[in-house]
């Protein structure tokens, strides 16, 4: 089922438009009689995160990294580093 609202009506009755969309109705918004937008329910993606990433890769939205990188190694802070930092700031 498709319902058409003018931009004025869609703005004035936005809560109603959203209710219709939540119920599964596609709403078309028109400007001076010409359709300009369509508001429809989104498809719920089923599956795991990995399956979602695979779908995005297939559509060309997601590009996998070429090579893996080594994780950054964070060294232990040098003694007195915080005191020097605060002294430089004037605190």
PyMOL Python script that loads the backbone (N, CA, C, O; Angstrom):
from pymol import cmd

cmd.read_pdbstr("""\
ATOM      1  N   UNK A   1       0.845  -1.176   0.000  1.00  0.00           N
ATOM      2  CA  UNK A   1       0.000   0.000   0.000  1.00  0.00           C
ATOM      3  C   UNK A   1       0.890   1.238   0.000  1.00  0.00           C
ATOM      4  O   UNK A   1       1.861   1.308   0.753  1.00  0.00           O
ATOM      5  N   UNK A   2       0.564   2.202  -0.833  1.00  0.00           N
ATOM      6  CA  UNK A   2       1.343   3.425  -0.945  1.00  0.00           C
ATOM      7  C   UNK A   2       0.428   4.620  -0.691  1.00  0.00           C
ATOM      8  O   UNK A   2      -0.639   4.733  -1.293  1.00  0.00           O
ATOM      9  N   UNK A   3       0.851   5.500   0.196  1.00  0.00           N
ATOM     10  CA  UNK A   3       0.089   6.695   0.551  1.00  0.00           C
ATOM     11  C   UNK A   3       0.904   7.901   0.111  1.00  0.00           C
ATOM     12  O   UNK A   3       2.126   7.907   0.256  1.00  0.00           O
ATOM     13  N   UNK A   4       0.238   8.929  -0.428  1.00  0.00           N
ATOM     14  CA  UNK A   4       0.929  10.127  -0.906  1.00  0.00           C
ATOM     15  C   UNK A   4       0.541  11.317  -0.029  1.00  0.00           C
ATOM     16  O   UNK A   4      -0.636  11.557   0.238  1.00  0.00           O
ATOM     17  N   UNK A   5       1.563  12.056   0.413  1.00  0.00           N
ATOM     18  CA  UNK A   5       1.379  13.287   1.181  1.00  0.00           C
ATOM     19  C   UNK A   5       2.130  14.398   0.461  1.00  0.00           C
ATOM     20  O   UNK A   5       3.200  14.167  -0.102  1.00  0.00           O
ATOM     21  N   UNK A   6       1.571  15.599   0.481  1.00  0.00           N
ATOM     22  CA  UNK A   6       2.337  16.752   0.006  1.00  0.00           C
ATOM     23  C   UNK A   6       3.379  17.072   1.072  1.00  0.00           C
ATOM     24  O   UNK A   6       3.290  16.576   2.195  1.00  0.00           O
ATOM     25  N   UNK A   7       4.356  17.891   0.729  1.00  0.00           N
ATOM     26  CA  UNK A   7       5.377  18.240   1.720  1.00  0.00           C
ATOM     27  C   UNK A   7       4.738  18.923   2.924  1.00  0.00           C
ATOM     28  O   UNK A   7       5.143  18.681   4.061  1.00  0.00           O
ATOM     29  N   UNK A   8       3.753  19.763   2.687  1.00  0.00           N
ATOM     30  CA  UNK A   8       3.068  20.446   3.788  1.00  0.00           C
ATOM     31  C   UNK A   8       2.364  19.434   4.685  1.00  0.00           C
ATOM     32  O   UNK A   8       2.495  19.486   5.908  1.00  0.00           O
ATOM     33  N   UNK A   9       1.614  18.507   4.072  1.00  0.00           N
ATOM     34  CA  UNK A   9       0.894  17.495   4.855  1.00  0.00           C
ATOM     35  C   UNK A   9       1.857  16.595   5.621  1.00  0.00           C
ATOM     36  O   UNK A   9       1.622  16.272   6.785  1.00  0.00           O
ATOM     37  N   UNK A  10       2.944  16.192   4.961  1.00  0.00           N
ATOM     38  CA  UNK A  10       3.914  15.304   5.618  1.00  0.00           C
ATOM     39  C   UNK A  10       4.522  15.986   6.836  1.00  0.00           C
ATOM     40  O   UNK A  10       4.735  15.352   7.870  1.00  0.00           O
ATOM     41  N   UNK A  11       4.800  17.278   6.708  1.00  0.00           N
ATOM     42  CA  UNK A  11       5.362  18.018   7.840  1.00  0.00           C
ATOM     43  C   UNK A  11       4.330  18.153   8.956  1.00  0.00           C
ATOM     44  O   UNK A  11       4.653  17.948  10.126  1.00  0.00           O
ATOM     45  N   UNK A  12       3.112  18.491   8.608  1.00  0.00           N
ATOM     46  CA  UNK A  12       2.064  18.705   9.605  1.00  0.00           C
ATOM     47  C   UNK A  12       1.639  17.405  10.285  1.00  0.00           C
ATOM     48  O   UNK A  12       1.223  17.417  11.444  1.00  0.00           O
ATOM     49  N   UNK A  13       1.742  16.287   9.571  1.00  0.00           N
ATOM     50  CA  UNK A  13       1.280  14.995  10.098  1.00  0.00           C
ATOM     51  C   UNK A  13       2.420  13.986  10.206  1.00  0.00           C
ATOM     52  O   UNK A  13       2.230  12.797   9.950  1.00  0.00           O
ATOM     53  N   UNK A  14       3.591  14.459  10.582  1.00  0.00           N
ATOM     54  CA  UNK A  14       4.768  13.582  10.580  1.00  0.00           C
ATOM     55  C   UNK A  14       4.601  12.377  11.499  1.00  0.00           C
ATOM     56  O   UNK A  14       5.040  11.280  11.154  1.00  0.00           O
ATOM     57  N   UNK A  15       3.985  12.554  12.645  1.00  0.00           N
ATOM     58  CA  UNK A  15       3.759  11.417  13.552  1.00  0.00           C
ATOM     59  C   UNK A  15       2.894  10.359  12.876  1.00  0.00           C
ATOM     60  O   UNK A  15       3.141   9.162  13.020  1.00  0.00           O
ATOM     61  N   UNK A  16       1.890  10.802  12.148  1.00  0.00           N
ATOM     62  CA  UNK A  16       1.021   9.870  11.416  1.00  0.00           C
ATOM     63  C   UNK A  16       1.802   9.151  10.318  1.00  0.00           C
ATOM     64  O   UNK A  16       1.638   7.949  10.111  1.00  0.00           O
ATOM     65  N   UNK A  17       2.653   9.903   9.618  1.00  0.00           N
ATOM     66  CA  UNK A  17       3.485   9.305   8.569  1.00  0.00           C
ATOM     67  C   UNK A  17       4.371   8.214   9.164  1.00  0.00           C
ATOM     68  O   UNK A  17       4.463   7.118   8.611  1.00  0.00           O
ATOM     69  N   UNK A  18       5.021   8.510  10.286  1.00  0.00           N
ATOM     70  CA  UNK A  18       5.885   7.510  10.919  1.00  0.00           C
ATOM     71  C   UNK A  18       5.095   6.297  11.396  1.00  0.00           C
ATOM     72  O   UNK A  18       5.582   5.170  11.307  1.00  0.00           O
ATOM     73  N   UNK A  19       3.897   6.511  11.893  1.00  0.00           N
ATOM     74  CA  UNK A  19       3.067   5.383  12.324  1.00  0.00           C
ATOM     75  C   UNK A  19       2.758   4.474  11.142  1.00  0.00           C
ATOM     76  O   UNK A  19       2.843   3.251  11.255  1.00  0.00           O
ATOM     77  N   UNK A  20       2.398   5.073  10.005  1.00  0.00           N
ATOM     78  CA  UNK A  20       2.115   4.283   8.809  1.00  0.00           C
ATOM     79  C   UNK A  20       3.338   3.489   8.368  1.00  0.00           C
ATOM     80  O   UNK A  20       3.229   2.318   8.004  1.00  0.00           O
ATOM     81  N   UNK A  21       4.494   4.126   8.403  1.00  0.00           N
ATOM     82  CA  UNK A  21       5.729   3.449   7.994  1.00  0.00           C
ATOM     83  C   UNK A  21       6.040   2.302   8.944  1.00  0.00           C
ATOM     84  O   UNK A  21       6.421   1.219   8.501  1.00  0.00           O
ATOM     85  N   UNK A  22       5.882   2.528  10.248  1.00  0.00           N
ATOM     86  CA  UNK A  22       6.113   1.450  11.222  1.00  0.00           C
ATOM     87  C   UNK A  22       5.183   0.271  10.965  1.00  0.00           C
ATOM     88  O   UNK A  22       5.548  -0.877  11.220  1.00  0.00           O
ATOM     89  N   UNK A  23       3.993   0.548  10.466  1.00  0.00           N
ATOM     90  CA  UNK A  23       3.024  -0.510  10.175  1.00  0.00           C
ATOM     91  C   UNK A  23       3.291  -1.189   8.834  1.00  0.00           C
ATOM     92  O   UNK A  23       2.590  -2.134   8.473  1.00  0.00           O
ATOM     93  N   UNK A  24       4.295  -0.721   8.094  1.00  0.00           N
ATOM     94  CA  UNK A  24       4.663  -1.374   6.840  1.00  0.00           C
ATOM     95  C   UNK A  24       4.236  -0.652   5.579  1.00  0.00           C
ATOM     96  O   UNK A  24       4.446  -1.168   4.482  1.00  0.00           O
ATOM     97  N   UNK A  25       3.648   0.517   5.700  1.00  0.00           N
ATOM     98  CA  UNK A  25       3.180   1.278   4.545  1.00  0.00           C
ATOM     99  C   UNK A  25       4.307   2.136   3.985  1.00  0.00           C
ATOM    100  O   UNK A  25       5.085   2.722   4.737  1.00  0.00           O
ATOM    101  N   UNK A  26       4.388   2.206   2.669  1.00  0.00           N
ATOM    102  CA  UNK A  26       5.329   3.110   2.016  1.00  0.00           C
ATOM    103  C   UNK A  26       4.625   4.444   1.792  1.00  0.00           C
ATOM    104  O   UNK A  26       3.512   4.483   1.268  1.00  0.00           O
ATOM    105  N   UNK A  27       5.273   5.532   2.188  1.00  0.00           N
ATOM    106  CA  UNK A  27       4.691   6.870   2.058  1.00  0.00           C
ATOM    107  C   UNK A  27       5.506   7.652   1.037  1.00  0.00           C
ATOM    108  O   UNK A  27       6.730   7.742   1.139  1.00  0.00           O
ATOM    109  N   UNK A  28       4.817   8.213   0.058  1.00  0.00           N
ATOM    110  CA  UNK A  28       5.462   9.056  -0.945  1.00  0.00           C
ATOM    111  C   UNK A  28       5.180  10.511  -0.600  1.00  0.00           C
ATOM    112  O   UNK A  28       4.047  10.875  -0.285  1.00  0.00           O
ATOM    113  N   UNK A  29       6.219  11.342  -0.662  1.00  0.00           N
ATOM    114  CA  UNK A  29       6.078  12.777  -0.403  1.00  0.00           C
ATOM    115  C   UNK A  29       6.183  13.487  -1.745  1.00  0.00           C
ATOM    116  O   UNK A  29       7.115  13.252  -2.515  1.00  0.00           O
ATOM    117  N   UNK A  30       5.211  14.363  -2.017  1.00  0.00           N
ATOM    118  CA  UNK A  30       5.212  15.072  -3.298  1.00  0.00           C
ATOM    119  C   UNK A  30       5.423  16.566  -3.081  1.00  0.00           C
ATOM    120  O   UNK A  30       5.094  17.117  -2.031  1.00  0.00           O
ATOM    121  N   UNK A  31       5.980  17.197  -4.101  1.00  0.00           N
ATOM    122  CA  UNK A  31       6.177  18.641  -4.101  1.00  0.00           C
ATOM    123  C   UNK A  31       5.539  19.172  -5.374  1.00  0.00           C
ATOM    124  O   UNK A  31       5.982  18.864  -6.480  1.00  0.00           O
ATOM    125  N   UNK A  32       4.499  19.968  -5.207  1.00  0.00           N
ATOM    126  CA  UNK A  32       3.726  20.503  -6.337  1.00  0.00           C
ATOM    127  C   UNK A  32       3.223  19.384  -7.253  1.00  0.00           C
ATOM    128  O   UNK A  32       3.212  19.516  -8.477  1.00  0.00           O
ATOM    129  N   UNK A  33       2.812  18.288  -6.628  1.00  0.00           N
ATOM    130  CA  UNK A  33       2.232  17.178  -7.378  1.00  0.00           C
ATOM    131  C   UNK A  33       3.217  16.151  -7.893  1.00  0.00           C
ATOM    132  O   UNK A  33       2.813  15.073  -8.329  1.00  0.00           O
ATOM    133  N   UNK A  34       4.512  16.467  -7.852  1.00  0.00           N
ATOM    134  CA  UNK A  34       5.523  15.518  -8.331  1.00  0.00           C
ATOM    135  C   UNK A  34       6.125  14.765  -7.151  1.00  0.00           C
ATOM    136  O   UNK A  34       6.517  15.386  -6.163  1.00  0.00           O
ATOM    137  N   UNK A  35       6.205  13.437  -7.234  1.00  0.00           N
ATOM    138  CA  UNK A  35       6.823  12.681  -6.137  1.00  0.00           C
ATOM    139  C   UNK A  35       8.313  13.002  -6.036  1.00  0.00           C
ATOM    140  O   UNK A  35       9.034  12.982  -7.033  1.00  0.00           O
ATOM    141  N   UNK A  36       8.763  13.299  -4.808  1.00  0.00           N
ATOM    142  CA  UNK A  36      10.167  13.662  -4.612  1.00  0.00           C
ATOM    143  C   UNK A  36      10.875  12.777  -3.596  1.00  0.00           C
ATOM    144  O   UNK A  36      12.104  12.712  -3.581  1.00  0.00           O
ATOM    145  N   UNK A  37      10.113  12.099  -2.752  1.00  0.00           N
ATOM    146  CA  UNK A  37      10.746  11.262  -1.728  1.00  0.00           C
ATOM    147  C   UNK A  37       9.828  10.101  -1.389  1.00  0.00           C
ATOM    148  O   UNK A  37       8.611  10.151  -1.569  1.00  0.00           O
ATOM    149  N   UNK A  38      10.467   9.057  -0.890  1.00  0.00           N
ATOM    150  CA  UNK A  38       9.714   7.890  -0.467  1.00  0.00           C
ATOM    151  C   UNK A  38      10.208   7.491   0.914  1.00  0.00           C
ATOM    152  O   UNK A  38      11.411   7.345   1.129  1.00  0.00           O
ATOM    153  N   UNK A  39       9.292   7.318   1.838  1.00  0.00           N
ATOM    154  CA  UNK A  39       9.642   6.883   3.191  1.00  0.00           C
ATOM    155  C   UNK A  39       9.068   5.487   3.342  1.00  0.00           C
ATOM    156  O   UNK A  39       7.861   5.279   3.220  1.00  0.00           O
ATOM    157  N   UNK A  40       9.948   4.536   3.610  1.00  0.00           N
ATOM    158  CA  UNK A  40       9.493   3.149   3.713  1.00  0.00           C
ATOM    159  C   UNK A  40      10.186   2.462   4.866  1.00  0.00           C
ATOM    160  O   UNK A  40      11.240   2.911   5.316  1.00  0.00           O
ATOM    161  N   UNK A  41       9.605   1.373   5.353  1.00  0.00           N
ATOM    162  CA  UNK A  41      10.248   0.650   6.449  1.00  0.00           C
ATOM    163  C   UNK A  41      11.598   0.099   6.000  1.00  0.00           C
ATOM    164  O   UNK A  41      11.764  -0.303   4.849  1.00  0.00           O
ATOM    165  N   UNK A  42      12.555   0.087   6.916  1.00  0.00           N
ATOM    166  CA  UNK A  42      13.852  -0.492   6.586  1.00  0.00           C
ATOM    167  C   UNK A  42      13.788  -1.991   6.799  1.00  0.00           C
ATOM    168  O   UNK A  42      13.044  -2.487   7.645  1.00  0.00           O
ATOM    169  N   UNK A  43      14.581  -2.697   6.017  1.00  0.00           N
ATOM    170  CA  UNK A  43      14.646  -4.145   6.161  1.00  0.00           C
ATOM    171  C   UNK A  43      15.528  -4.471   7.347  1.00  0.00           C
ATOM    172  O   UNK A  43      16.616  -3.915   7.498  1.00  0.00           O
ATOM    173  N   UNK A  44      15.066  -5.353   8.165  1.00  0.00           N
ATOM    174  CA  UNK A  44      15.865  -5.789   9.308  1.00  0.00           C
ATOM    175  C   UNK A  44      16.881  -6.800   8.796  1.00  0.00           C
ATOM    176  O   UNK A  44      16.510  -7.831   8.234  1.00  0.00           O
ATOM    177  N   UNK A  45      18.146  -6.508   8.987  1.00  0.00           N
ATOM    178  CA  UNK A  45      19.204  -7.407   8.540  1.00  0.00           C
ATOM    179  C   UNK A  45      19.338  -8.552   9.528  1.00  0.00           C
ATOM    180  O   UNK A  45      19.513  -8.342  10.728  1.00  0.00           O
ATOM    181  N   UNK A  46      19.253  -9.748   9.009  1.00  0.00           N
ATOM    182  CA  UNK A  46      19.412 -10.927   9.858  1.00  0.00           C
ATOM    183  C   UNK A  46      20.830 -11.449   9.699  1.00  0.00           C
ATOM    184  O   UNK A  46      21.464 -11.253   8.662  1.00  0.00           O
ATOM    185  N   UNK A  47      21.310 -12.102  10.717  1.00  0.00           N
ATOM    186  CA  UNK A  47      22.617 -12.718  10.625  1.00  0.00           C
ATOM    187  C   UNK A  47      23.632 -12.077  11.541  1.00  0.00           C
ATOM    188  O   UNK A  47      23.320 -11.209  12.357  1.00  0.00           O
ATOM    189  N   UNK A  48      24.843 -12.531  11.377  1.00  0.00           N
ATOM    190  CA  UNK A  48      25.934 -12.081  12.225  1.00  0.00           C
ATOM    191  C   UNK A  48      26.574 -10.820  11.656  1.00  0.00           C
ATOM    192  O   UNK A  48      26.264 -10.395  10.543  1.00  0.00           O
ATOM    193  N   UNK A  49      27.452 -10.246  12.424  1.00  0.00           N
ATOM    194  CA  UNK A  49      28.192  -9.066  11.977  1.00  0.00           C
ATOM    195  C   UNK A  49      29.036  -9.419  10.756  1.00  0.00           C
ATOM    196  O   UNK A  49      29.128  -8.637   9.810  1.00  0.00           O
ATOM    197  N   UNK A  50      29.650 -10.597  10.782  1.00  0.00           N
ATOM    198  CA  UNK A  50      30.481 -11.025   9.656  1.00  0.00           C
ATOM    199  C   UNK A  50      29.650 -11.136   8.378  1.00  0.00           C
ATOM    200  O   UNK A  50      30.116 -10.758   7.303  1.00  0.00           O
ATOM    201  N   UNK A  51      28.417 -11.653   8.488  1.00  0.00           N
ATOM    202  CA  UNK A  51      27.547 -11.752   7.312  1.00  0.00           C
ATOM    203  C   UNK A  51      27.159 -10.363   6.808  1.00  0.00           C
ATOM    204  O   UNK A  51      27.065 -10.139   5.602  1.00  0.00           O
ATOM    205  N   UNK A  52      26.937  -9.445   7.727  1.00  0.00           N
ATOM    206  CA  UNK A  52      26.613  -8.065   7.335  1.00  0.00           C
ATOM    207  C   UNK A  52      27.804  -7.433   6.614  1.00  0.00           C
ATOM    208  O   UNK A  52      27.628  -6.775   5.589  1.00  0.00           O
ATOM    209  N   UNK A  53      29.009  -7.627   7.139  1.00  0.00           N
ATOM    210  CA  UNK A  53      30.209  -7.115   6.470  1.00  0.00           C
ATOM    211  C   UNK A  53      30.350  -7.725   5.082  1.00  0.00           C
ATOM    212  O   UNK A  53      30.716  -7.028   4.136  1.00  0.00           O
ATOM    213  N   UNK A  54      30.066  -9.014   4.949  1.00  0.00           N
ATOM    214  CA  UNK A  54      30.159  -9.678   3.643  1.00  0.00           C
ATOM    215  C   UNK A  54      29.167  -9.061   2.655  1.00  0.00           C
ATOM    216  O   UNK A  54      29.504  -8.861   1.488  1.00  0.00           O
ATOM    217  N   UNK A  55      27.950  -8.758   3.111  1.00  0.00           N
ATOM    218  CA  UNK A  55      26.964  -8.107   2.232  1.00  0.00           C
ATOM    219  C   UNK A  55      27.444  -6.718   1.809  1.00  0.00           C
ATOM    220  O   UNK A  55      27.286  -6.329   0.652  1.00  0.00           O
ATOM    221  N   UNK A  56      28.034  -5.970   2.754  1.00  0.00           N
ATOM    222  CA  UNK A  56      28.547  -4.638   2.423  1.00  0.00           C
ATOM    223  C   UNK A  56      29.708  -4.718   1.440  1.00  0.00           C
ATOM    224  O   UNK A  56      29.821  -3.880   0.545  1.00  0.00           O
ATOM    225  N   UNK A  57      30.571  -5.719   1.599  1.00  0.00           N
ATOM    226  CA  UNK A  57      31.676  -5.915   0.650  1.00  0.00           C
ATOM    227  C   UNK A  57      31.134  -6.220  -0.736  1.00  0.00           C
ATOM    228  O   UNK A  57      31.615  -5.678  -1.731  1.00  0.00           O
ATOM    229  N   UNK A  58      30.133  -7.087  -0.800  1.00  0.00           N
ATOM    230  CA  UNK A  58      29.553  -7.483  -2.083  1.00  0.00           C
ATOM    231  C   UNK A  58      28.949  -6.284  -2.806  1.00  0.00           C
ATOM    232  O   UNK A  58      29.012  -6.200  -4.032  1.00  0.00           O
ATOM    233  N   UNK A  59      28.359  -5.346  -2.042  1.00  0.00           N
ATOM    234  CA  UNK A  59      27.755  -4.152  -2.632  1.00  0.00           C
ATOM    235  C   UNK A  59      28.784  -3.071  -2.945  1.00  0.00           C
ATOM    236  O   UNK A  59      28.446  -2.060  -3.561  1.00  0.00           O
ATOM    237  N   UNK A  60      30.037  -3.269  -2.529  1.00  0.00           N
ATOM    238  CA  UNK A  60      31.084  -2.288  -2.795  1.00  0.00           C
ATOM    239  C   UNK A  60      31.121  -1.145  -1.806  1.00  0.00           C
ATOM    240  O   UNK A  60      31.811  -0.152  -2.034  1.00  0.00           O
ATOM    241  N   UNK A  61      30.391  -1.267  -0.713  1.00  0.00           N
ATOM    242  CA  UNK A  61      30.356  -0.211   0.297  1.00  0.00           C
ATOM    243  C   UNK A  61      31.539  -0.336   1.240  1.00  0.00           C
ATOM    244  O   UNK A  61      32.075   0.667   1.710  1.00  0.00           O
ATOM    245  N   UNK A  62      31.941  -1.556   1.512  1.00  0.00           N
ATOM    246  CA  UNK A  62      33.028  -1.829   2.443  1.00  0.00           C
ATOM    247  C   UNK A  62      34.177  -2.460   1.672  1.00  0.00           C
ATOM    248  O   UNK A  62      33.972  -3.399   0.903  1.00  0.00           O
ATOM    249  N   UNK A  63      35.374  -1.952   1.873  1.00  0.00           N
ATOM    250  CA  UNK A  63      36.558  -2.503   1.216  1.00  0.00           C
ATOM    251  C   UNK A  63      37.468  -3.063   2.296  1.00  0.00           C
ATOM    252  O   UNK A  63      37.878  -2.333   3.198  1.00  0.00           O
ATOM    253  N   UNK A  64      37.792  -4.361   2.217  1.00  0.00           N
ATOM    254  CA  UNK A  64      38.648  -4.943   3.256  1.00  0.00           C
ATOM    255  C   UNK A  64      40.066  -4.384   3.185  1.00  0.00           C
ATOM    256  O   UNK A  64      40.530  -3.953   2.129  1.00  0.00           O
ATOM    257  N   UNK A  65      40.736  -4.400   4.321  1.00  0.00           N
ATOM    258  CA  UNK A  65      42.120  -3.928   4.382  1.00  0.00           C
ATOM    259  C   UNK A  65      43.005  -4.833   3.533  1.00  0.00           C
ATOM    260  O   UNK A  65      42.739  -6.029   3.411  1.00  0.00           O
ATOM    261  N   UNK A  66      44.047  -4.269   2.950  1.00  0.00           N
ATOM    262  CA  UNK A  66      44.952  -5.059   2.108  1.00  0.00           C
ATOM    263  C   UNK A  66      45.860  -5.954   2.926  1.00  0.00           C
ATOM    264  O   UNK A  66      46.121  -7.095   2.543  1.00  0.00           O
ATOM    265  N   UNK A  67      46.335  -5.455   4.029  1.00  0.00           N
ATOM    266  CA  UNK A  67      47.251  -6.237   4.863  1.00  0.00           C
ATOM    267  C   UNK A  67      46.949  -5.941   6.322  1.00  0.00           C
ATOM    268  O   UNK A  67      46.457  -4.869   6.673  1.00  0.00           O
ATOM    269  N   UNK A  68      47.251  -6.902   7.145  1.00  0.00           N
ATOM    270  CA  UNK A  68      47.053  -6.675   8.574  1.00  0.00           C
ATOM    271  C   UNK A  68      48.267  -5.948   9.127  1.00  0.00           C
ATOM    272  O   UNK A  68      49.387  -6.118   8.647  1.00  0.00           O
ATOM    273  N   UNK A  69      48.030  -5.164  10.110  1.00  0.00           N
ATOM    274  CA  UNK A  69      49.118  -4.418  10.741  1.00  0.00           C
ATOM    275  C   UNK A  69      49.333  -4.954  12.137  1.00  0.00           C
ATOM    276  O   UNK A  69      48.428  -5.504  12.765  1.00  0.00           O
ATOM    277  N   UNK A  70      50.546  -4.782  12.604  1.00  0.00           N
ATOM    278  CA  UNK A  70      50.857  -5.191  13.966  1.00  0.00           C
ATOM    279  C   UNK A  70      50.169  -4.229  14.928  1.00  0.00           C
ATOM    280  O   UNK A  70      50.093  -3.031  14.656  1.00  0.00           O
ATOM    281  N   UNK A  71      49.669  -4.739  16.047  1.00  0.00           N
ATOM    282  CA  UNK A  71      49.065  -3.829  17.023  1.00  0.00           C
ATOM    283  C   UNK A  71      50.127  -2.908  17.621  1.00  0.00           C
ATOM    284  O   UNK A  71      51.287  -3.291  17.773  1.00  0.00           O
ATOM    285  N   UNK A  72      49.717  -1.712  17.948  1.00  0.00           N
ATOM    286  CA  UNK A  72      50.641  -0.759  18.554  1.00  0.00           C
ATOM    287  C   UNK A  72      51.058  -1.247  19.930  1.00  0.00           C
ATOM    288  O   UNK A  72      50.246  -1.768  20.696  1.00  0.00           O
ATOM    289  N   UNK A  73      52.322  -1.073  20.227  1.00  0.00           N
ATOM    290  CA  UNK A  73      52.821  -1.443  21.544  1.00  0.00           C
ATOM    291  C   UNK A  73      53.018  -0.163  22.344  1.00  0.00           C
ATOM    292  O   UNK A  73      53.799   0.712  21.973  1.00  0.00           O
ATOM    293  N   UNK A  74      52.303  -0.081  23.425  1.00  0.00           N
ATOM    294  CA  UNK A  74      52.380   1.103  24.272  1.00  0.00           C
ATOM    295  C   UNK A  74      53.350   0.807  25.396  1.00  0.00           C
ATOM    296  O   UNK A  74      53.196  -0.166  26.134  1.00  0.00           O
ATOM    297  N   UNK A  75      54.342   1.652  25.513  1.00  0.00           N
ATOM    298  CA  UNK A  75      55.327   1.469  26.573  1.00  0.00           C
ATOM    299  C   UNK A  75      54.825   2.024  27.893  1.00  0.00           C
ATOM    300  O   UNK A  75      53.853   2.778  27.942  1.00  0.00           O
ATOM    301  N   UNK A  76      55.489   1.647  28.934  1.00  0.00           N
ATOM    302  CA  UNK A  76      55.139   2.147  30.261  1.00  0.00           C
ATOM    303  C   UNK A  76      55.484   3.632  30.335  1.00  0.00           C
ATOM    304  O   UNK A  76      56.495   4.057  29.777  1.00  0.00           O
ATOM    305  N   UNK A  77      54.656   4.428  31.018  1.00  0.00           N
ATOM    306  CA  UNK A  77      54.962   5.856  31.129  1.00  0.00           C
ATOM    307  C   UNK A  77      56.248   6.073  31.922  1.00  0.00           C
ATOM    308  O   UNK A  77      56.559   5.339  32.859  1.00  0.00           O
ATOM    309  N   UNK A  78      56.969   7.089  31.519  1.00  0.00           N
ATOM    310  CA  UNK A  78      58.218   7.406  32.214  1.00  0.00           C
ATOM    311  C   UNK A  78      57.896   8.014  33.568  1.00  0.00           C
ATOM    312  O   UNK A  78      56.930   8.767  33.691  1.00  0.00           O
ATOM    313  N   UNK A  79      58.685   7.702  34.579  1.00  0.00           N
ATOM    314  CA  UNK A  79      58.435   8.266  35.910  1.00  0.00           C
ATOM    315  C   UNK A  79      58.466   9.796  35.858  1.00  0.00           C
ATOM    316  O   UNK A  79      59.365  10.394  35.268  1.00  0.00           O
ATOM    317  N   UNK A  80      57.473  10.407  36.483  1.00  0.00           N
ATOM    318  CA  UNK A  80      57.417  11.863  36.546  1.00  0.00           C
ATOM    319  C   UNK A  80      56.802  12.512  35.320  1.00  0.00           C
ATOM    320  O   UNK A  80      56.777  13.740  35.234  1.00  0.00           O
ATOM    321  N   UNK A  81      56.302  11.732  34.364  1.00  0.00           N
ATOM    322  CA  UNK A  81      55.752  12.298  33.132  1.00  0.00           C
ATOM    323  C   UNK A  81      54.548  13.187  33.419  1.00  0.00           C
ATOM    324  O   UNK A  81      54.424  14.265  32.837  1.00  0.00           O
ATOM    325  N   UNK A  82      53.667  12.752  34.303  1.00  0.00           N
ATOM    326  CA  UNK A  82      52.491  13.550  34.622  1.00  0.00           C
ATOM    327  C   UNK A  82      52.882  14.861  35.293  1.00  0.00           C
ATOM    328  O   UNK A  82      52.320  15.912  34.985  1.00  0.00           O
ATOM    329  N   UNK A  83      53.835  14.799  36.199  1.00  0.00           N
ATOM    330  CA  UNK A  83      54.278  16.015  36.891  1.00  0.00           C
ATOM    331  C   UNK A  83      54.878  17.002  35.895  1.00  0.00           C
ATOM    332  O   UNK A  83      54.616  18.202  35.982  1.00  0.00           O
ATOM    333  N   UNK A  84      55.683  16.510  34.946  1.00  0.00           N
ATOM    334  CA  UNK A  84      56.276  17.399  33.932  1.00  0.00           C
ATOM    335  C   UNK A  84      55.187  18.002  33.043  1.00  0.00           C
ATOM    336  O   UNK A  84      55.241  19.183  32.701  1.00  0.00           O
ATOM    337  N   UNK A  85      54.207  17.191  32.674  1.00  0.00           N
ATOM    338  CA  UNK A  85      53.112  17.675  31.840  1.00  0.00           C
ATOM    339  C   UNK A  85      52.349  18.788  32.546  1.00  0.00           C
ATOM    340  O   UNK A  85      52.075  19.835  31.959  1.00  0.00           O
ATOM    341  N   UNK A  86      52.009  18.555  33.811  1.00  0.00           N
ATOM    342  CA  UNK A  86      51.275  19.568  34.571  1.00  0.00           C
ATOM    343  C   UNK A  86      52.107  20.818  34.796  1.00  0.00           C
ATOM    344  O   UNK A  86      51.573  21.927  34.796  1.00  0.00           O
ATOM    345  N   UNK A  87      53.403  20.653  34.986  1.00  0.00           N
ATOM    346  CA  UNK A  87      54.284  21.813  35.171  1.00  0.00           C
ATOM    347  C   UNK A  87      54.339  22.645  33.891  1.00  0.00           C
ATOM    348  O   UNK A  87      54.339  23.874  33.946  1.00  0.00           O
ATOM    349  N   UNK A  88      54.386  21.972  32.739  1.00  0.00           N
ATOM    350  CA  UNK A  88      54.409  22.686  31.462  1.00  0.00           C
ATOM    351  C   UNK A  88      53.113  23.461  31.229  1.00  0.00           C
ATOM    352  O   UNK A  88      53.127  24.536  30.630  1.00  0.00           O
ATOM    353  N   UNK A  89      52.000  22.916  31.701  1.00  0.00           N
ATOM    354  CA  UNK A  89      50.700  23.582  31.551  1.00  0.00           C
ATOM    355  C   UNK A  89      50.521  24.714  32.535  1.00  0.00           C
ATOM    356  O   UNK A  89      49.677  25.587  32.335  1.00  0.00           O
ATOM    357  N   UNK A  90      51.304  24.708  33.593  1.00  0.00           N
ATOM    358  CA  UNK A  90      51.178  25.751  34.601  1.00  0.00           C
ATOM    359  C   UNK A  90      50.185  25.400  35.693  1.00  0.00           C
ATOM    360  O   UNK A  90      49.741  26.285  36.423  1.00  0.00           O
ATOM    361  N   UNK A  91      49.823  24.125  35.823  1.00  0.00           N
ATOM    362  CA  UNK A  91      48.878  23.691  36.872  1.00  0.00           C
ATOM    363  C   UNK A  91      49.600  23.322  38.139  1.00  0.00           C
ATOM    364  O   UNK A  91      48.966  22.936  39.121  1.00  0.00           O
TER     365      UNK A  91
END
""", "prot")
cmd.dss("prot")
cmd.show_as("cartoon", "prot")
cmd.util.cbc("prot")
cmd.orient("prot")
